[in-house]
C-alpha cells in the first residue's frame, strides 16, 4: 500500500433545483464581481445561462460574461479571459458547463495575477502561485475537473495540449443537478461515461495492488457507470441513472480512487496528442486507444487485468489461464465501448487511416522529445508510444 494525502475541499450541492443556491454560494466564498464563463450553444438554448444571470442579479452580484469555450479549450480564449478579469476587477469565476469550461476557468484564474506568459505554467517554466476562486454549475459529467486539481489546455498556436496539477485551482463549490444532463446528445453522454470510467481505470491499473478498500470502491464505480450509461441510452430522462453518472464523474477524479495506489495515466496522455492533432472528442479518443495500451502492458500485470475482467466486466474466471481471463476482460471492455457508440481504433475515430508520420509526431510530442516517459504499470518510452499508436490504428 502506498502512503497518501487526500484533499477534496470542494463543496458539492447536488440535486433538483440545486442551482438556486448559486448566489449565496458565491457570497459564501467571497465573490463580489464574477466572470460567468461558458461554452455557448446548450447553456443558452436550455435557458440555464439566463437563469444564472437572473439569480446573480437577484443576489446583487455584479458580473461580466465570456462564452466561446470549445472542446479541448484554447489558450487564446484564456488570454482573453485574463484581460477581462483584470480590466473588470473580477474576484470570482463561475464556470457554467463541463470540463472544458472548468479547465478554461482554472487557466484564467491562474493567469489573472501572473505577469508572464500564461503558457509558462504548462511548459514548466513557472509554477502557479495563486488562482481566482472558482465555482461550477456542472452540465456535462465527464472530465471530473469540478473536484480535481488538474487543468488541461491546448495552445492554438502550435496545437500543443498539456496539463498541470495544483491544489490552488480546486473549485470552491460545484452545483450538480442531474436534470441538466437530460438533453445531452447520445454521443456526448457516451464519451462522458467513457472518460469517467477511464479516470478510475487509470488509477486501478497500477503496480500497487494491496489497497483492498480503494480497489473495491473503484470496481463499484466502474460497474455503476457501465450499467447506468446503458440505461440512459435507453431513457435519457432517467434521473436516478443520470445522477449516478454525474456523481461518479466527480468521485472518479477527486483522487479518492488513488488512495493507497498510484496513477498511471498513460492512456490519457497518449490521447491528448490525438485530440490535439485531430481535435477529436476526448472520451472517444480514450476508447480508441485504451485496448491497444491494455494489450501492450498486459504481460506486466496479468492478475490485475484478470481481476478487472471478473469484478468489473463480469467475465467468468478461468483459474487455469489468468492471461486468457485478462484478455477476455479487454475484449469485453471494447465491446462495451462499441455498445455506447464509441470507437475502438484510431481508424474508427477519424474515419481514415493514420500515417506513420502522424504517429511519430504524436509520440514525439507525448514524450516531449524523449525527455519524459509515461505510465507506471509499464513505463513507456517514445518507442513504446509509437508501438501503441500503431496497434491502435
C-alpha positions as CSV (number, residue, x, y, z in Angstrom):
1,X,0.0,0.0,0.0
2,X,1.2,3.5,-0.9
3,X,1.2,6.3,1.5
4,X,-1.2,9.1,0.5
5,X,-2.7,12.5,1.3
6,X,-6.3,13.0,0.4
7,X,-7.6,16.6,-0.1
8,X,-11.0,17.3,-1.5
9,X,-12.2,20.8,-0.4
10,X,-14.9,21.4,-3.0
11,X,-18.4,21.8,-1.5
12,X,-21.0,19.8,-3.5
13,X,-24.6,20.9,-3.8
14,X,-26.4,18.0,-5.5
15,X,-30.0,17.6,-6.6
16,X,-33.0,19.1,-8.3
17,X,-33.1,22.9,-8.1
18,X,-29.5,22.9,-6.8
19,X,-28.6,25.9,-9.0
20,X,-30.9,28.1,-7.0
21,X,-28.1,28.4,-4.4
22,X,-25.6,29.9,-6.8
23,X,-25.6,33.5,-5.4
24,X,-25.4,32.5,-1.8
25,X,-22.5,30.2,-2.5
26,X,-20.6,32.8,-4.4
27,X,-21.0,35.2,-1.5
28,X,-20.0,32.4,1.0
29,X,-16.7,32.1,-0.8
30,X,-16.0,35.9,-1.1
31,X,-17.2,36.7,-4.6
32,X,-18.4,40.2,-5.4
33,X,-17.5,40.7,-9.1
34,X,-18.0,37.5,-11.1
35,X,-16.8,36.3,-14.5
36,X,-19.5,33.9,-15.8
37,X,-17.6,31.6,-18.2
38,X,-19.3,29.2,-20.5
39,X,-19.2,27.5,-23.9
40,X,-22.2,28.6,-25.8
41,X,-25.0,26.6,-27.5
42,X,-26.6,24.3,-25.0
43,X,-26.2,26.6,-22.0
44,X,-28.0,29.3,-23.9
45,X,-30.6,27.1,-25.5
46,X,-31.6,25.4,-22.3
47,X,-32.2,28.7,-20.6
48,X,-29.6,27.9,-17.9
49,X,-27.4,31.0,-18.6
50,X,-30.4,33.3,-18.4
51,X,-31.3,31.7,-15.1
52,X,-27.8,32.1,-13.8
53,X,-27.8,35.8,-14.8
54,X,-31.2,36.3,-13.1
55,X,-30.1,34.7,-9.9
56,X,-26.9,36.8,-9.8
57,X,-28.9,39.9,-10.3
58,X,-31.4,38.9,-7.6
59,X,-28.4,38.3,-5.3
60,X,-27.0,41.8,-6.1
61,X,-23.8,40.2,-7.5
62,X,-22.1,42.2,-10.3
63,X,-20.9,40.1,-13.2
64,X,-19.4,40.0,-16.7
65,X,-19.6,37.1,-19.1
66,X,-17.3,35.3,-21.5
67,X,-18.5,32.5,-23.7
68,X,-16.9,30.6,-26.6
69,X,-15.2,27.7,-24.8
70,X,-14.8,24.8,-27.2
71,X,-13.8,21.2,-26.5
72,X,-10.0,21.0,-25.9
73,X,-10.1,24.6,-24.5
74,X,-7.9,27.1,-26.2
75,X,-5.1,29.3,-24.7
76,X,-6.3,32.2,-26.9
77,X,-9.6,32.4,-25.0
78,X,-7.8,32.0,-21.7
79,X,-5.8,35.1,-22.5
80,X,-8.9,37.0,-23.4
81,X,-10.4,36.0,-20.1
82,X,-7.4,37.1,-18.2
83,X,-7.6,40.5,-19.7
84,X,-11.3,40.8,-19.0
85,X,-10.8,39.8,-15.3
86,X,-8.0,42.4,-14.9
87,X,-10.0,45.2,-16.7
88,X,-13.2,44.5,-14.8
89,X,-11.7,43.7,-11.3
90,X,-13.2,40.2,-11.2
91,X,-12.6,38.4,-8.0
92,X,-14.5,35.1,-8.7
93,X,-15.2,32.9,-11.7
94,X,-18.4,30.9,-12.2
95,X,-17.9,28.1,-14.8
96,X,-21.2,27.0,-16.3
97,X,-20.6,23.9,-18.3
98,X,-18.4,20.8,-18.4
99,X,-14.7,20.0,-18.1
100,X,-13.5,22.3,-21.0
101,X,-15.3,25.3,-19.4
102,X,-13.9,24.5,-16.0
103,X,-10.3,24.0,-17.2
104,X,-10.5,27.3,-19.1
105,X,-11.8,29.0,-15.9
106,X,-8.9,27.5,-14.0
107,X,-6.4,28.7,-16.5
108,X,-7.8,32.2,-16.4
109,X,-7.7,32.0,-12.6
110,X,-4.0,31.1,-12.7
111,X,-3.2,33.9,-15.1
112,X,-5.0,36.8,-13.6
113,X,-2.2,37.8,-11.2
114,X,0.7,36.4,-13.2
115,X,2.8,38.9,-15.1
116,X,4.3,36.5,-17.6
117,X,3.1,34.4,-20.5
118,X,0.3,32.0,-19.2
119,X,1.7,29.1,-21.2
120,X,4.7,29.2,-19.0
121,X,2.8,27.1,-16.5
122,X,2.2,24.3,-18.9
123,X,5.7,24.4,-20.2
124,X,7.1,24.0,-16.7
125,X,8.8,27.5,-16.8
126,X,6.7,28.8,-13.9
127,X,4.6,27.4,-11.1
128,X,1.2,28.9,-10.3
129,X,1.3,30.9,-7.1
130,X,-2.4,31.9,-7.0
131,X,-5.7,31.3,-8.6
132,X,-9.0,33.2,-8.5
133,X,-11.7,31.2,-6.6
134,X,-13.9,29.2,-8.9
135,X,-17.4,27.8,-8.6
136,X,-19.1,25.4,-11.0
137,X,-22.6,24.8,-12.3
138,X,-22.0,21.4,-13.9
139,X,-23.8,20.5,-17.1
140,X,-21.7,17.7,-18.5
141,X,-20.5,14.8,-16.3
142,X,-17.2,13.6,-17.8
143,X,-13.9,15.3,-17.0
144,X,-14.3,15.5,-13.2
145,X,-12.5,18.8,-13.3
146,X,-15.1,20.2,-10.8
147,X,-13.3,18.3,-8.0
148,X,-9.8,17.7,-9.4
149,X,-6.6,19.7,-9.2
150,X,-5.9,19.3,-12.9
151,X,-6.2,21.8,-15.8
152,X,-5.6,20.8,-19.4
153,X,-5.3,23.5,-22.1
154,X,-4.5,23.5,-25.8
155,X,-2.1,26.1,-27.2
156,X,-3.8,27.0,-30.5
157,X,-0.5,28.5,-31.9
158,X,1.0,25.0,-32.1
159,X,-1.7,22.5,-31.2
160,X,0.3,21.5,-28.1
161,X,-2.1,20.1,-25.4
162,X,-0.8,19.9,-21.9
163,X,-2.0,19.5,-18.3
164,X,-0.8,20.8,-14.9
165,X,-1.8,20.0,-11.4
166,X,-2.2,22.3,-8.4
167,X,-4.5,22.4,-5.4
168,X,-4.8,26.1,-5.9
169,X,-7.3,25.5,-8.7
170,X,-9.6,23.2,-6.8
171,X,-13.1,24.6,-7.1
172,X,-14.8,26.2,-4.0
173,X,-18.2,24.7,-4.9
174,X,-19.9,22.6,-7.5
175,X,-23.6,22.7,-8.2
176,X,-24.9,19.4,-9.7
177,X,-28.5,19.0,-10.9
178,X,-28.8,15.7,-12.9
179,X,-31.8,17.1,-14.8
180,X,-29.4,19.5,-16.6
181,X,-27.9,16.4,-18.3
182,X,-31.2,15.1,-19.8
183,X,-30.7,16.9,-23.1
184,X,-27.1,15.8,-23.6
185,X,-26.6,14.3,-27.1
186,X,-26.1,10.5,-27.0
187,X,-22.5,10.7,-28.3
188,X,-21.6,13.3,-25.6
189,X,-23.2,11.1,-22.9
190,X,-21.3,8.1,-24.1
191,X,-18.0,10.0,-24.4
192,X,-18.5,11.4,-20.9
193,X,-19.2,7.9,-19.4
194,X,-16.0,6.6,-21.1
195,X,-13.9,9.5,-19.7
196,X,-15.3,8.9,-16.2
197,X,-14.5,5.2,-16.3
198,X,-11.1,5.9,-17.7
199,X,-10.2,8.3,-14.8
200,X,-10.8,5.4,-12.4
201,X,-9.2,2.8,-14.6
202,X,-6.0,4.9,-14.9
203,X,-5.8,4.6,-11.1
204,X,-6.9,1.0,-10.9
205,X,-4.3,-0.4,-13.3
206,X,-1.1,0.3,-11.3
207,X,1.7,-1.5,-9.7
208,X,0.2,-1.2,-6.2
209,X,-2.4,-3.9,-5.6
210,X,-2.9,-4.2,-1.9
211,X,-5.4,-1.4,-1.1
212,X,-8.5,-3.6,-0.9
213,X,-10.9,-0.9,0.0
214,X,-9.9,1.5,-2.7
215,X,-9.9,-1.3,-5.3
216,X,-13.5,-2.2,-4.2
217,X,-14.6,1.4,-4.5
218,X,-13.1,1.6,-7.9
219,X,-14.8,-1.6,-9.1
220,X,-18.2,-0.5,-7.8
221,X,-17.9,2.9,-9.5
222,X,-16.9,1.3,-12.8
223,X,-19.8,-1.2,-12.7
224,X,-22.2,1.5,-11.8
225,X,-21.2,3.8,-14.7
226,X,-21.2,0.9,-17.1
227,X,-24.7,-0.1,-16.1
228,X,-26.1,3.5,-15.8
229,X,-24.6,4.6,-19.2
230,X,-26.6,1.8,-21.0
231,X,-29.7,2.8,-19.0
232,X,-29.6,6.5,-20.0
233,X,-29.0,5.4,-23.6
234,X,-32.4,3.8,-23.5
235,X,-34.1,6.5,-21.4
236,X,-32.3,9.9,-21.4
237,X,-34.6,11.3,-18.7
238,X,-33.8,8.6,-16.1
239,X,-32.9,10.8,-13.2
240,X,-31.5,8.0,-11.0
241,X,-29.0,6.8,-13.5
242,X,-28.1,10.3,-14.7
243,X,-27.5,11.2,-11.0
244,X,-25.2,8.2,-10.6
245,X,-23.2,9.1,-13.6
246,X,-22.9,12.7,-12.5
247,X,-21.7,11.8,-9.0
248,X,-19.3,9.1,-10.4
249,X,-17.7,11.8,-12.6
250,X,-16.6,13.7,-9.6
251,X,-15.6,10.7,-7.5
252,X,-13.5,9.3,-10.3
253,X,-11.2,12.3,-10.5
254,X,-11.1,13.8,-7.0
255,X,-8.2,11.5,-6.0
256,X,-10.4,9.2,-3.9
257,X,-9.8,6.3,-6.3
258,X,-6.0,6.5,-5.9
259,X,-5.8,6.5,-2.1
260,X,-3.2,3.9,-1.4
261,X,-2.4,3.3,-5.1
262,X,-0.8,5.4,-7.8
263,X,-1.9,6.9,-11.1
264,X,-0.8,5.5,-14.5
265,X,-2.5,8.0,-16.9
266,X,-0.5,6.8,-19.9
267,X,-3.7,6.4,-22.0
268,X,-4.8,9.9,-21.1
269,X,-1.5,11.4,-22.2
270,X,-1.4,9.4,-25.4
271,X,-4.9,10.5,-26.2
272,X,-4.0,14.2,-25.5
273,X,-1.9,14.0,-28.7
274,X,-4.8,12.6,-30.7
275,X,-7.2,15.3,-29.6
276,X,-4.6,18.0,-30.0
277,X,-3.7,16.9,-33.6
278,X,-7.1,16.0,-34.8
279,X,-9.5,17.9,-32.4
280,X,-11.5,14.8,-31.5
281,X,-13.7,14.2,-28.5
282,X,-11.5,13.3,-25.6
283,X,-13.7,10.3,-24.3
284,X,-13.9,8.9,-27.9
285,X,-10.1,9.2,-28.2
286,X,-9.6,7.3,-24.9
287,X,-11.9,4.5,-26.1
288,X,-9.9,4.3,-29.4
289,X,-6.6,3.8,-27.7
290,X,-7.2,2.0,-24.4
291,X,-7.5,-1.6,-25.8
292,X,-4.1,-1.3,-27.5
293,X,-2.5,0.2,-24.4
294,X,-4.0,-2.6,-22.3
295,X,-2.7,-5.4,-24.6
296,X,0.7,-3.8,-24.7
297,X,1.2,-3.6,-20.9
298,X,-0.8,-6.7,-20.0
299,X,2.2,-9.0,-19.6
300,X,3.4,-6.8,-16.7
301,X,0.3,-7.3,-14.6
302,X,-1.9,-10.1,-15.8
303,X,-3.5,-10.7,-12.4
304,X,-4.7,-7.1,-12.2
305,X,-6.3,-7.3,-15.6
306,X,-7.9,-10.6,-14.7
307,X,-9.4,-9.1,-11.6
308,X,-10.8,-6.2,-13.6
309,X,-12.3,-8.7,-16.1
310,X,-14.1,-10.7,-13.4
311,X,-15.1,-7.9,-10.9
312,X,-16.0,-5.2,-13.4
313,X,-16.7,-6.7,-16.8
314,X,-18.4,-9.9,-15.4
315,X,-16.1,-12.3,-17.2
316,X,-16.0,-15.9,-15.9
317,X,-12.8,-16.6,-14.1
318,X,-10.6,-19.2,-15.7
319,X,-8.3,-20.1,-12.9
320,X,-6.2,-22.3,-15.2
321,X,-5.4,-19.4,-17.6
322,X,-5.1,-16.0,-16.0
323,X,-3.9,-14.5,-19.2
324,X,-6.9,-15.6,-21.1
325,X,-9.3,-14.2,-18.5
326,X,-7.4,-10.9,-18.7
327,X,-7.7,-10.8,-22.4
328,X,-11.4,-11.5,-22.2
329,X,-11.8,-8.5,-20.0
330,X,-10.1,-6.3,-22.5
331,X,-12.4,-7.7,-25.2
332,X,-15.5,-7.1,-23.1
333,X,-14.5,-3.5,-22.4
334,X,-14.1,-2.9,-26.1
335,X,-17.5,-4.5,-26.8
336,X,-19.0,-2.2,-24.2
337,X,-17.4,0.9,-25.8
338,X,-19.0,-0.2,-29.1
339,X,-22.3,-0.6,-27.4
340,X,-22.0,3.1,-26.4
341,X,-21.1,4.1,-30.0
342,X,-17.5,4.7,-29.1
343,X,-14.6,3.8,-31.5
344,X,-12.1,1.2,-30.5
345,X,-9.4,2.1,-33.1
346,X,-8.0,5.3,-34.5
347,X,-9.4,4.5,-37.9
348,X,-12.9,4.3,-36.4
349,X,-12.3,7.6,-34.6
350,X,-11.0,9.6,-37.6
351,X,-12.7,7.7,-40.4
352,X,-9.4,7.3,-42.1
353,X,-6.0,5.6,-41.8
354,X,-3.4,7.4,-39.7
355,X,0.0,7.8,-41.2
356,X,3.4,6.7,-39.8
357,X,4.4,10.3,-39.9
358,X,1.5,11.3,-37.7
359,X,2.2,8.5,-35.3
360,X,5.8,9.6,-35.0
361,X,4.8,13.2,-34.4
362,X,2.3,12.2,-31.7
363,X,4.9,10.1,-30.0
364,X,7.4,12.9,-30.2
365,X,5.0,15.3,-28.6
366,X,3.9,12.8,-25.9
367,X,7.5,12.1,-24.9
368,X,8.4,15.8,-25.1
369,X,11.2,14.9,-27.5
370,X,12.3,11.9,-25.4
371,X,12.5,14.0,-22.2
372,X,9.7,12.1,-20.3
373,X,8.2,8.7,-20.0
374,X,4.6,7.8,-19.4
375,X,2.8,5.4,-17.0
376,X,3.9,3.1,-14.2
377,X,2.3,-0.3,-14.8
378,X,4.8,-0.3,-17.6
379,X,7.0,2.7,-18.1
380,X,6.6,3.8,-21.7
381,X,9.4,5.4,-23.7
382,X,8.9,7.1,-27.1
383,X,9.4,3.8,-29.0
384,X,6.7,2.1,-26.8
385,X,4.3,5.0,-27.6
386,X,4.9,4.5,-31.3
387,X,4.0,0.8,-31.0
388,X,0.8,1.5,-29.1
389,X,-0.3,4.1,-31.6
390,X,0.4,1.5,-34.4
391,X,-1.6,-1.2,-32.6
392,X,-4.5,1.3,-32.2
393,X,-4.5,2.4,-35.8
